[in-house]
Structure formats: C-alpha cells, structure tokens
Amino acid sequence: MFFLSFIRVVKFSLQDLVRNIWLSIVTITILILALFSINMLLVVKNVGQAAVNVVEEKLDISLYIKADAPEDKILALKTQISDYQQVKDVVYVSKAEALESFRENNKNNPEILQALRELGKNPLTPSLIIKPNSIEIIDELINKLNKIENEIIESRNFTDHKSMLGKINSITNKVGNVGMFVSLVFIFTALLVVFNAIRIAIYTHRREITIMKLVGASNYFTYMPFLLSGIVYALIGVLVIILIFYPFLSLLQPYLEAFFLGYNINIISYFNENFIKIFGLQFLGIAAINMIASYFAVRKYAKV
C-alpha cells in the first residue's frame, strides 16, 4: 500500500514538473549556475594548492662556493649544514656538474654555447643547494646560514619564495571569496525560485488539493509531491552539471599542463577520484535547500 502511494506521489510530482515546464527550466538553470560556481571554487582551490606545491618543491637556498675552494672543505661545510634541524637535504654541485647543467639549459642557444667554448675554461663555481624542511622555517634557516663565517663561501642566494607563496595564497583566497559570494547569491536565488515554483504549483492544483483533503487524503499524500519536486530539481541539476563540467575540465586541462610543465597536475583525475564525495554532497546540499524552500511554500500556501 505504501509503495503504491509512493508511486502515485512520484507520478503526481513529475506531472507537475512537466505542466510547469518553463518554470522548471528556470529553476534548474539557477541551480546549475550555483553548482557551476561551487565546482569552479574547487578548481581554483586545487590549482592554487598545485601552484603552492610547485613553489615548495622548487624551494631551495643556494650557497655559492669559491672556484678554488678545496673539495674537503666544501664537503665539511655540507656536513655542517646537513646537521641543522631546519634542513631537509643538501646537494653539492661541483664545477663540472654546474657546467653540464648550464649547457643543458642553454642547448637551444648557440650564441651562449659558442661564447663558452671561446672562453676556454669553466667560469662556473661549485655550490651547495639546501632544501629546507618547510616554508614556515625558512627565515630561521636563512638567519642561521647568514651567521656562517667560512672563507670558501663566495655568495649567498636567498630567493624570497615565502613572499611568492604569500602572493599565490592571497590571490587564491581573493578568488575563492569572490566565488563564495557568487555561489551564495545563486543559492539564495535558487531558494526563492524553488519557493516560487512550489507556490505556483500549489496554486495550479488548489482545487485538486481541496478535493483530496475532502475525500480524506493524508497530509503525506497531499504535500509530498511538492517536497519531492525539490529533490527532482536537485537531481536534474547535478546530472546536468556533470554533463557540462567534465567537457569544461577537458578544455581546461591542457592549459594547466602547459602552465605546470613537468608536474603531474590533473584536475580531471581529482574530480574522478572524488566523484561521489563532490557530486553526492552537492546533491544532498541542494536537495536539502530545495526541500526547505518547498516545505515553507507548502506550509504557507497549501492550507485548505
């Protein structure tokens, strides 16, 4: 009996959506815009985090050593720095390795390579490349390195990676805040549209509702079709956004790969791996919002 009643409720709800097709399209469109802005926030968050990870991976501090420094003294300095708590790793780059790396980086620049050959000697100096444990302690590490007094150190290169990360985080947060505001506007609009759609549906069926109440229909059978409409709106909205958003991600992915060249940044894989979590939660959230709007519309306008 309950199953049959539920089937009738579903049928009544779907019939109402079809009868008010243009209003249903407007409602679903608003929901799609809200979902699109929410998913764009996820994209911005992940791209921003990827940019931070790239900078942190490249984060290092260079100590340039004098060209005539004995190798045993260089290795002793390397061991000293490796013992610091703030240091993750120290790599010694010899003159020969520095020259090979320079040639590789400039293999498409024949003028520089020709000038190097004409020079007739290796002009580069050895160096120690220091990897800190984390960005948070880089200032502390730089202070310790500045206090090292060793005659073999020629110069120190302390790139301000922390400032760069701060700028990336600042941009990501600002974009995220704007996106959140836009999402909230769409969600609020969706609430109003769903509320109005249910109100119009109730007005359209006011005679049917009166008759059903007179012949003893329960509140469940009278009100549930309108509440179910909110769930149907959410389901259609999520299905459509999936069909729209994946092609959008496919267009975006090549640009991300070109920008983060050499790094495995795949936004499509992120959405695939978290498909149920992302779109499942979005469906539940939108369905809950629609149910709330539907409930208040039913409570206010379906009193007979």
Residue pairs with C-beta under 8 A, 6 or more apart in sequence:
5 220
5 221
8 221
9 220
9 221
9 224
9 225
9 228
10 225
10 228
12 225
13 224
13 225
13 226
13 228
13 229
13 232
14 232
16 201
16 204
16 205
16 225
16 226
16 229
17 24
17 229
17 232
18 24
19 204
20 197
20 200
20 201
20 204
23 197
23 200
24 197
24 233
26 193
26 197
27 190
27 193
27 194
27 197
27 233
28 233
28 236
28 237
28 240
30 186
30 189
30 190
30 193
31 190
31 233
31 234
31 237
31 286
31 290
32 237
32 240
32 241
32 244
33 186
34 183
34 186
34 187
34 189
34 190
34 237
34 286
35 237
35 238
35 241
35 282
35 286
36 241
36 244
36 245
37 179
37 182
37 183
37 186
38 183
38 282
39 241
39 245
39 278
39 282
40 179
41 176
41 179
41 180
41 183
42 271
42 278
43 249
43 252
43 267
44 172
44 175
44 176
44 179
45 172
45 176
46 267
46 270
47 172
47 256
47 265
47 267
48 168
48 169
48 171
48 172
48 175
48 176
49 172
50 256
50 260
50 263
50 265
51 168
51 172
51 260
52 165
52 168
52 169
53 263
54 260
54 263
55 161
55 164
55 165
55 168
56 134
56 135
56 161
56 165
57 263
58 161
59 131
59 132
59 135
59 138
59 161
60 129
60 130
60 131
60 132
61 129
61 130
61 132
61 138
61 141
61 142
61 145
61 156
61 157
61 158
61 159
62 127
62 128
62 129
62 130
62 156
62 157
63 77
63 81
63 127
63 128
63 130
63 145
63 153
63 155
63 156
63 157
64 125
64 126
64 127
64 153
64 154
64 155
64 156
64 157
65 74
65 77
65 125
65 126
65 127
65 128
65 152
65 153
65 154
66 125
66 151
66 152
66 153
66 154
67 95
67 125
67 126
67 154
69 126
69 152
70 152
71 94
73 150
73 152
74 92
74 126
74 128
74 152
75 92
77 128
77 148
77 150
77 152
77 153
78 90
78 92
78 128
80 148
81 87
81 90
81 128
81 130
81 145
81 148
82 89
82 90
84 141
84 144
85 133
86 132
86 133
86 137
86 138
86 140
86 141
86 144
87 130
87 131
87 132
87 133
87 141
88 131
88 132
88 133
89 130
89 131
90 128
90 129
90 130
90 131
91 128
91 129
91 131
92 126
92 127
92 128
93 101
93 126
93 127
93 128
93 129
94 126
95 122
95 124
95 125
95 126
96 122
98 122
98 124
98 125
98 126
98 127
99 122
99 124
102 116
102 124
103 113
103 116
106 112
106 113
107 113
116 123
125 154
130 141
130 145
132 138
132 141
135 161
135 162
135 165
138 161
138 162
139 162
142 158
145 156
145 158
146 156
187 289
190 286
190 289
190 290
190 293
191 289
191 292
191 293
192 293
194 230
194 233
194 289
194 290
194 293
194 294
194 297
195 293
195 294
195 296
195 297
196 297
197 229
197 233
198 226
198 229
198 230
198 293
198 294
198 297
198 298
198 301
199 297
199 300
199 301
201 226
201 229
202 209
202 226
202 297
202 298
202 301
202 302
203 301
206 304
209 222
209 302
209 304
210 304
212 221
212 222
213 222
213 304
222 302
223 298
223 302
226 294
226 297
226 298
226 302
227 291
227 294
227 295
227 298
229 290
229 294
230 287
230 290
230 291
230 293
230 294
231 287
231 290
231 291
233 286
233 290
234 283
234 286
234 287
234 289
234 290
235 283
235 287
237 286
238 279
238 282
238 283
238 286
241 279
241 282
242 279
245 271
246 268
246 271
249 267
249 268
249 271
250 268
252 267
253 266
253 267
253 268
256 265
256 266
256 267
257 265
271 278
